[in-house]
Each structure stands twice: as C-alpha cells, then as structure tokens.
Amino acid sequence: MMCSLLAFLQAMAVFLSAWTLVVISFDRWMAIMFVLTPSIRITMRRALYLVAATWIFSILMALPLLFTTRSFEISEGVENCGENWTYFGDAGEQVRKVYSSMVVILQYIVPQAVLIITYTHIGIKMWNSRVPGMQNGATKKMIVDRHESVKKLVPMVILISALFALCWLPLLILINVIPEFYPNINSWGYILYLWWFAHGLAMLHSIVNPVIYFIRNARFREGFCFFSSKLLPCIAFSEFRLLTDNTSRRQAVI
C-alpha cells in the first residue's frame, strides 16, 4: 500500500509543480497583456477555479500509478517497488506506453512550452512598450507600478521554471524514456548511481524553491517570518512590520 501511495503522491506533486508554474505564467501574461482591462484579468474566484482544476488534473494524471505500482519480491528477503501494468490485462503494455508518453508530454513538454511562450511574450512586451500618456496621473502611476512589479517578478519565476526543467528532466527520462529503448535498464551495472543522481536532483528542486522565494520575494519572506513567529515566539516580528505595510500596498497593484 505504501509503495503505490508514494508513487501516486510523487507523480501528483510533479504535475502540480509544473502546472502551478503554468498558471502563474498565465496570470502574469494576463496582467501585462490586458493591463488596461482589469475586468478580464484573473480574479480571486477565477484563481480558485484554476487552483482546483490544477489539483484535479494532477490527481487524475497520477491516479494510474495508484493501481499499477506494487511491491514485489525480487529475491529472498528483498522487495522492490515498481510498476505492474497487468492490472489492465492483455492491453497493459500498450496502456503503459501511452501513459508514459502522456506523462512526458503533459508533465514536461507542454508546461515548458507554455512557460517559454508566455515569458518570451511578456519580456518583449515589457521591454519594448511605453506607458501611454494619460491625463489621469493616478492611473498612469498604477500602470507604471504594475510594470515594475512584474519586471521584478518575471526573472524569479523564469529562474524557478528553469530549475524545474533541469532538476526533473533526468528522472523523467530515466523513468519514461530510456526503458522504451533499453528494457533491460535495471541490469546496468551503474543504474543504481543513475537513480540516486536523478532522484537526488529531483528532490533538490523542492529544497531550492523555498530558498529562491525567500531571497527574491518580499511577500514570501513576510509570510515565512509571520508563521515562524507563531511557531517560535522567540522570533521578533516587529521588525517586519514595515515590510508588511509595503507589500500590502503593492498587493493592490499586482
């Protein structure tokens, strides 16, 4: 049970990470492309719908692993956790190939393509556009502030997207691509080291992500310090009050 549950949760987490980055990039793209038409931007309700859709999609895509991953004995006293597609009968091998292809496409290729397209478009728009002249100084200031906020945010999200691509690519290839061409991959003498490296690199992404957010995002730092002060009362929160005030004002802009 634990074997199949871990495989399901890991696959779901990767899908969730990839498509969360897609949703963020789409939100930034909407904020820049439709800066003067806030009615079609992503509202709180729309954001909740997108978050729910991302979770549902990730769960559905990872669900097959809950039924096909099992713990089986490879030698006396030694068990291995792996996929067994006989759950689908005679069509099991074909279903496995289709699922592996879908994972590569929907977990990696499509999200990366969307990220490249949206951020390239945002970059071109941001660095080549001018703020239109307006009589209303407050509106013009709002647009300028929004542009500056997005300019600061985009490099951070691009960095996170690039790290996702680099950290998860080796494991994705090792699980879904190489076995299609080399079915005897588990017999390789150095396969254990490849697994350690690929898994370690993938897990490293989860460690590096919060560090990048903490360094580059003031709002994340504020939230982190706030919850830390609740868990550890010995940490003084008063010094972050100014940061709270500043980010609260920026929230209306972004």
C-alpha positions as CSV (number, residue, x, y, z in Angstrom):
1,M,0.0,0.0,0.0
2,M,2.8,2.4,0.9
3,C,4.6,1.6,-2.3
4,S,1.7,2.6,-4.6
5,L,0.8,5.6,-2.4
6,L,4.3,7.1,-2.6
7,A,4.4,6.6,-6.4
8,F,1.0,8.3,-6.7
9,L,1.9,11.2,-4.4
10,Q,5.3,11.8,-6.2
11,A,3.7,11.9,-9.6
12,M,0.9,14.2,-8.4
13,A,3.4,16.5,-6.8
14,V,5.4,16.8,-10.1
15,F,2.3,17.5,-12.1
16,L,1.2,20.0,-9.5
17,S,4.5,21.9,-9.6
18,A,4.6,22.0,-13.4
19,W,1.1,23.3,-13.9
20,T,1.3,25.7,-11.0
21,L,4.1,27.4,-12.8
22,V,2.0,27.4,-15.9
23,V,-0.9,29.1,-14.0
24,I,1.5,31.7,-12.6
25,S,2.9,32.5,-16.0
26,F,-0.6,32.8,-17.5
27,D,-1.6,35.1,-14.7
28,R,1.5,37.3,-15.3
29,W,0.8,37.2,-19.1
30,M,-2.8,38.4,-18.5
31,A,-1.7,41.2,-16.2
32,I,0.7,42.6,-18.8
33,M,-1.4,42.0,-22.0
34,F,-4.6,43.4,-20.5
35,V,-3.2,46.0,-18.2
36,L,-6.0,48.5,-19.1
37,T,-8.8,46.0,-18.9
38,P,-8.9,44.6,-15.4
39,S,-12.3,43.0,-15.9
40,I,-10.8,40.1,-17.9
41,R,-7.8,39.6,-15.5
42,I,-7.7,36.6,-13.1
43,T,-9.8,37.4,-10.1
44,M,-9.8,35.7,-6.8
45,R,-12.7,33.4,-7.8
46,R,-11.0,32.6,-11.1
47,A,-7.8,31.9,-9.3
48,L,-9.6,29.4,-7.0
49,Y,-11.1,27.7,-10.1
50,L,-7.6,27.4,-11.7
51,V,-6.1,26.0,-8.5
52,A,-8.9,23.5,-8.1
53,A,-8.5,22.5,-11.8
54,T,-4.8,22.1,-11.4
55,W,-5.2,19.8,-8.4
56,I,-7.9,17.7,-10.1
57,F,-5.8,17.4,-13.3
58,S,-2.7,16.4,-11.3
59,I,-4.7,13.7,-9.3
60,L,-6.2,12.2,-12.4
61,M,-2.9,12.0,-14.2
62,A,-1.2,10.3,-11.2
63,L,-4.1,8.0,-10.5
64,P,-3.0,5.1,-12.7
65,L,0.1,4.7,-10.6
66,L,-2.1,4.0,-7.6
67,F,-3.3,0.8,-9.3
68,T,-0.2,-0.3,-11.1
69,T,2.6,0.2,-8.6
70,R,3.2,-2.7,-6.4
71,S,5.8,-4.1,-4.1
72,F,7.2,-7.5,-5.3
73,E,9.9,-9.8,-4.2
74,I,13.0,-9.9,-6.5
75,S,15.0,-12.3,-4.3
76,E,14.6,-13.9,-1.0
77,G,14.0,-11.2,1.6
78,V,14.5,-8.4,-0.9
79,E,11.5,-6.5,-2.3
80,N,11.3,-3.8,-5.0
81,C,8.6,-1.2,-5.6
82,G,7.8,-1.0,-9.3
83,E,5.0,-0.8,-11.9
84,N,3.0,-3.8,-12.9
85,W,0.6,-3.0,-15.7
86,T,-1.1,-6.4,-15.8
87,Y,-3.9,-4.6,-13.9
88,F,-5.2,-3.7,-17.5
89,G,-5.0,-7.3,-18.7
90,D,-3.6,-8.0,-22.2
91,A,-3.6,-4.3,-23.1
92,G,-1.3,-3.5,-20.1
93,E,1.9,-3.0,-22.1
94,Q,0.1,-0.7,-24.6
95,V,-1.5,1.3,-21.8
96,R,1.9,1.7,-20.2
97,K,3.4,3.1,-23.3
98,V,0.5,5.5,-23.9
99,Y,0.7,6.7,-20.2
100,S,4.4,7.2,-20.3
101,S,4.1,9.3,-23.5
102,M,1.3,11.3,-21.9
103,V,3.4,11.9,-18.8
104,V,6.4,13.2,-20.8
105,I,4.1,15.5,-22.9
106,L,1.8,16.8,-20.2
107,Q,4.3,16.9,-17.3
108,Y,7.2,18.4,-19.1
109,I,6.9,19.3,-22.8
110,V,3.6,21.3,-22.7
111,P,4.3,23.2,-19.4
112,Q,7.8,24.2,-20.6
113,A,6.5,25.2,-24.0
114,V,3.8,27.4,-22.3
115,L,6.4,29.0,-20.0
116,I,8.7,29.8,-22.8
117,I,5.9,31.3,-24.9
118,T,4.3,33.4,-22.2
119,Y,7.6,34.7,-20.7
120,T,9.0,35.5,-24.1
121,H,5.9,37.4,-24.9
122,I,6.0,39.2,-21.6
123,G,9.7,40.1,-22.0
124,I,9.1,41.5,-25.5
125,K,6.1,43.5,-24.3
126,M,7.7,44.8,-21.1
127,W,11.0,45.9,-22.6
128,N,9.6,47.3,-25.9
129,S,6.5,49.0,-24.7
130,R,5.9,52.5,-23.4
131,V,3.5,53.6,-20.8
132,P,0.8,55.6,-22.7
133,G,0.4,59.2,-21.8
134,M,-2.8,59.9,-19.8
135,Q,-4.4,62.8,-18.1
136,N,-5.2,60.7,-15.0
137,G,-1.9,60.7,-13.1
138,A,-3.1,58.1,-10.6
139,T,-3.9,55.6,-13.4
140,K,-0.6,56.2,-15.1
141,K,1.2,55.6,-11.8
142,M,-0.8,52.4,-11.2
143,I,0.4,51.1,-14.7
144,V,4.0,52.1,-14.0
145,D,3.9,50.4,-10.6
146,R,2.4,47.2,-12.1
147,H,5.0,47.1,-14.8
148,E,7.8,47.5,-12.2
149,S,6.3,44.8,-10.0
150,V,6.1,42.3,-12.9
151,K,9.6,43.2,-14.1
152,K,10.9,42.1,-10.6
153,L,8.7,39.0,-10.5
154,V,9.3,37.6,-14.0
155,P,13.1,36.9,-13.6
156,M,12.3,35.0,-10.4
157,V,9.6,32.8,-12.0
158,I,11.8,32.2,-15.0
159,L,14.6,31.0,-12.7
160,I,12.2,28.7,-10.9
161,S,10.9,27.3,-14.2
162,A,14.4,26.7,-15.4
163,L,15.3,24.9,-12.2
164,F,12.2,22.7,-12.6
165,A,13.2,21.8,-16.1
166,L,16.8,21.0,-15.1
167,C,16.0,19.1,-11.9
168,W,13.2,16.9,-13.1
169,L,14.4,16.1,-16.7
170,P,16.9,13.4,-15.7
171,L,14.4,11.4,-13.6
172,L,11.7,11.8,-16.3
173,I,14.0,10.4,-19.0
174,L,15.2,7.6,-16.7
175,I,11.6,6.5,-15.9
176,N,9.6,7.2,-19.0
177,V,12.0,7.4,-22.0
178,I,15.1,5.1,-21.6
179,P,13.1,1.9,-20.7
180,E,11.3,2.2,-24.0
181,F,14.6,1.8,-25.9
182,Y,16.5,-0.3,-23.3
183,P,14.1,-2.6,-21.5
184,N,17.0,-4.2,-19.6
185,I,17.9,-0.9,-17.9
186,N,17.8,-2.4,-14.4
187,S,20.6,-4.8,-15.3
188,W,23.1,-2.0,-16.0
189,G,26.0,-2.0,-13.6
190,Y,25.8,1.7,-12.8
191,I,22.0,2.0,-12.8
192,L,21.8,2.5,-9.1
193,Y,24.1,5.5,-9.3
194,L,21.9,7.0,-12.0
195,W,18.8,6.5,-9.9
196,W,20.5,8.2,-6.9
197,F,21.6,11.1,-9.0
198,A,18.3,11.6,-10.8
199,H,16.2,11.2,-7.6
200,G,18.5,13.5,-5.7
201,L,18.4,16.2,-8.3
202,A,14.6,16.0,-8.4
203,M,14.3,16.2,-4.7
204,L,16.8,19.1,-4.7
205,H,14.2,21.2,-6.6
206,S,11.9,21.1,-3.6
207,I,14.7,22.4,-1.3
208,V,15.9,25.1,-3.6
209,N,12.4,26.5,-4.5
210,P,11.6,28.0,-1.0
211,V,15.1,29.4,-0.7
212,I,14.7,31.3,-4.0
213,Y,11.3,32.5,-3.0
214,F,12.7,33.7,0.3
215,I,15.6,35.6,-1.3
216,R,13.7,37.1,-4.2
217,N,10.1,37.6,-3.0
218,A,9.3,40.1,-0.1
219,R,5.8,38.8,0.3
220,F,7.0,35.2,0.8
221,R,9.6,36.4,3.3
222,E,6.8,38.2,5.2
223,G,4.6,35.1,5.3
224,F,7.5,32.9,6.3
225,C,8.5,35.2,9.1
226,F,4.9,35.6,10.3
227,F,4.3,31.8,10.6
228,S,7.8,31.3,12.1
229,S,7.0,33.8,14.8
230,K,3.8,31.9,15.6
231,L,5.7,28.6,15.8
232,L,8.7,30.1,17.5
233,P,7.6,33.0,19.7
234,C,11.2,33.9,20.5
235,I,11.5,35.4,17.0
236,A,10.6,39.1,17.0
237,F,8.1,40.0,14.3
238,S,8.0,43.8,14.9
239,E,11.0,44.4,12.5
240,F,8.9,43.0,9.6
241,R,6.0,45.5,10.1
242,L,7.4,47.9,7.6
243,L,7.7,45.1,5.1
244,T,4.0,44.2,5.8
245,D,2.9,47.7,5.1
246,N,4.9,47.9,1.8
247,T,3.7,44.6,0.5
248,S,0.1,45.4,1.4
249,R,0.3,48.5,-0.8
250,R,1.9,46.5,-3.6
251,Q,-0.8,43.9,-3.5
252,A,-3.4,46.3,-4.8
253,V,-1.1,47.0,-7.8
254,I,-0.2,43.4,-8.7
